Amino acid sequence: MGKTSKDKRDIYYRKAKEEGWRARSAFKLLQIDTECRIFDGVSKAVDLCAAPGSWSQVLARKLNENYKKALEKGDASPPKIVAVDLQAMAPLEGVIQLQGDITNTNTAEQIIAHFDNTQADLVVCDGAPDVTGLHDMDIFIQSQLLLAALNITTHILRPGGTFVAKIFRAKDVSLLYAQLRIFFPYVYCTKPSSSRNSSIEAFVVCKDYSPPEGYKPHMLNPLLTHEPCNFDELTGINRVVVPFVVCGDLSQPDSDTCYPLDYEGKEYEYHEPVQTPISPPYATALSLLANKDTDFRKADVSVVIENEGPSSISEFKKRALATADRRSHTETSTATKTALDENKDDEVVDVLQNLYISEKSEHVDNN
Ligand SMILES: C[S@@+](CC[C@H](N)C(=O)[O-])C[C@H]1O[C@@H](n2cnc3c(N)ncnc32)[C@H](O)[C@@H]1O
């Protein structure tokens, strides 16, 4: 895959790099703000599940603008932003960073400690688990993150404050809405145009924090029970229909469309990502790439071939090259050899893999 292919496929990824945001998610928060005015008057905010930090960048920018405006009126308190994530985050000016799991009481207590006797105006949470592909499991973990975020919010949000969080619009989402409505009279489900239509992600915007009278925040309250619940039995005030708000008007690019690189007549220039991950799981591969002497044809990284267990690339190449030799007259074999001559390792592996799989299926057909 070429360096520019993701730029072609994903306009928000490209724009994020051009505008200096660490992730394309920045546009989601900005578009939610355009529709729901979530930053008005905000000087203290918490960013839960913040890495790599594009929402924190947006918060820093918006809260500083608010501070400048407030200074002109002579009534200003300096911005305070606390950001938390499981993963390490590169530093950002004006953002206090914590590393920890928001479902863990210790992390929650550390966040709360930063607000010693003060309260936040806004809590945002873009938390997403590493999806497993098992939908029920992913949705369950996502809702646990949301509830952990809500629990922390009940400790630090000032009455009247705003909570914004990612949700998955799935089967039990009405239960989440109903639980959020216990704490907030206004709950909206928003879908920014930078969030792909193909994704079940959406964002709840909950305004005017008003905990029920006598409610004492604590960390022990599992809000979701695992008992099956028939929502059709809920009626009247108990059945909540949450307004669905699309954010970002038709002039904004569509996140599911591929745009030409010279979009809107602007001359295209490639930009490196603003902030690369600090310790990504593919660090070993990057270090191999950084070493110009690495010959990927010799690098022993494992590959998985359909219906077979993992094998090392060198072992796989040996078997596939033997296949190419037997079929030296074919077009595929010529392509393999050209790719090898031109030293294009990724193409070699692709071509060899196809060749190997077709040889295997012919073998099966012939037997
Ligand atoms: C979509 S990313 C957030 C992107 C971020 N809003 C930005 O703009 O850069 C989701 C983040 O959730 C974090 N996360 C997932 N589970 C978490 C947990 N239990 N505690 C803290 N962070 C968590 C992941 O580490 C990941 O960085």
The ligand as an SDF file (V2000), in Angstrom:
LIG
                    3D

 27 29  0  0  0  0  0  0  0  0999 V2000
  -10.6850    6.2580   19.9830 C   0  0  0  0  0  0  0  0  0  0  0  0
   -9.3360    6.3310   21.0940 S   0  0  0  0  0  0  0  0  0  0  0  0
   -9.4700    7.9270   21.7410 C   0  0  0  0  0  0  0  0  0  0  0  0
   -9.0310    8.9970   20.7790 C   0  0  0  0  0  0  0  0  0  0  0  0
   -8.9140   10.3370   21.4510 C   0  0  0  0  0  0  0  0  0  0  0  0
  -10.2110   10.8700   21.8250 N   0  0  0  0  0  0  0  0  0  0  0  0
   -8.2470   11.3480   20.5560 C   0  0  0  0  0  0  0  0  0  0  0  0
   -8.9210   12.2410   20.0860 O   0  0  0  0  0  0  0  0  0  0  0  0
   -7.0420   11.2470   20.3330 O   0  0  0  0  0  0  0  0  0  0  0  0
   -9.9120    5.3100   22.3900 C   0  0  0  0  0  0  0  0  0  0  0  0
   -8.9840    5.2860   23.5770 C   0  0  0  0  0  0  0  0  0  0  0  0
   -9.6700    4.6110   24.6460 O   0  0  0  0  0  0  0  0  0  0  0  0
   -8.6470    4.1110   25.4860 C   0  0  0  0  0  0  0  0  0  0  0  0
   -9.2150    3.1740   26.4570 N   0  0  0  0  0  0  0  0  0  0  0  0
   -9.8850    2.0270   26.2040 C   0  0  0  0  0  0  0  0  0  0  0  0
  -10.2420    1.4380   27.3630 N   0  0  0  0  0  0  0  0  0  0  0  0
   -9.7940    2.2420   28.3670 C   0  0  0  0  0  0  0  0  0  0  0  0
   -9.8540    2.1630   29.7830 C   0  0  0  0  0  0  0  0  0  0  0  0
  -10.4560    1.1420   30.4020 N   0  0  0  0  0  0  0  0  0  0  0  0
   -9.2860    3.1460   30.5100 N   0  0  0  0  0  0  0  0  0  0  0  0
   -8.6510    4.1910   29.8960 C   0  0  0  0  0  0  0  0  0  0  0  0
   -8.5700    4.3140   28.5530 N   0  0  0  0  0  0  0  0  0  0  0  0
   -9.1330    3.3570   27.7930 C   0  0  0  0  0  0  0  0  0  0  0  0
   -7.7040    3.4620   24.4990 C   0  0  0  0  0  0  0  0  0  0  0  0
   -6.4330    3.2680   25.0780 O   0  0  0  0  0  0  0  0  0  0  0  0
   -7.6930    4.4840   23.3470 C   0  0  0  0  0  0  0  0  0  0  0  0
   -6.5930    5.3420   23.4450 O   0  0  0  0  0  0  0  0  0  0  0  0
  1  2  1  0
  2  3  1  0
  2 10  1  0
  3  4  1  0
  4  5  1  0
  5  6  1  0
  5  7  1  0
  7  8  2  0
  7  9  1  0
 10 11  1  0
 11 12  1  0
 11 26  1  0
 12 13  1  0
 13 14  1  0
 13 24  1  0
 14 15  1  0
 14 23  1  0
 15 16  2  0
 16 17  1  0
 17 18  1  0
 17 23  2  0
 18 19  1  0
 18 20  2  0
 20 21  1  0
 21 22  2  0
 22 23  1  0
 24 25  1  0
 24 26  1  0
 26 27  1  0
M  CHG  2   2   1   9  -1
M  END
$$$$
